[in-house]
Amino acid sequence: MDFYSVKKREKVSIPDDQIRKTVYVSKKGQKRYAVRAVDDDSTNLTKFVSKDAYDNLKVPEE
């Protein structure tokens, strides 16, 4: 999956076995679906996705 690295200012590709999916819930109850990974230089990467994309991903949850 492709992520945008703010530190490198470019897109980086992370293998599916190194990504995890998570749900962020706001105080008002709004849910945001995201995919997280760690780059080779230890940079945390987050990509927000739609609920459909989140449900179709075959990766473990955090």
N, C-alpha and C positions, 0 to 999 in steps of 0.2 A: 504494500500500500504506500502511496506517496504522501508525504508530509511536507510542510514548508518549515524549514529551519530558519528562525529569525536570526540566530547567531551567525550562520553561514550565508544568509540571504539567498537561499536557493532551495529547490525541491530536493528532498532526499527520499530514497526508496528503502523501506524497511520490510523484511520478510514477514509473512503472516505468523510465523511461529514465535515472533518477538513482540507481538502487539497484544493488548488487552482492551476490552471494552468496559465502559463505566457509564453511570448515569449520575448527573449532577442535579440536585433538587434544591430549588431556592426556598427562601422562607415563606413565600406565597404559594408554594406547592408546584411551581412550574418545573417541568423536567426537561433537561438538555442531554442529548445522547452524544457520547464522544468515544473516540478511540485514542489510546495512549501508547506511547513507546519511548524508548531511550535510544538516542543516537550513539554512534561509535565514540564520540567525544563527551559522553555522559550528559548530553543535553536532553532534558525532558521535552517530548513532543506531544502535542494534543491536536486532534482534528475533530471538529464537530460534524456529525452526520445526521441524516434524517432517521426517523424511527424505523422506517422500512429497511434502510441500509444496515442499521444497528441489529435488527432482528435477523437479517440474512447472513450476518457474519458468523463464521464458525470458529470463533476464538474464545478463550476463557474470559470470564468477568473478573473485575477486581473486587 
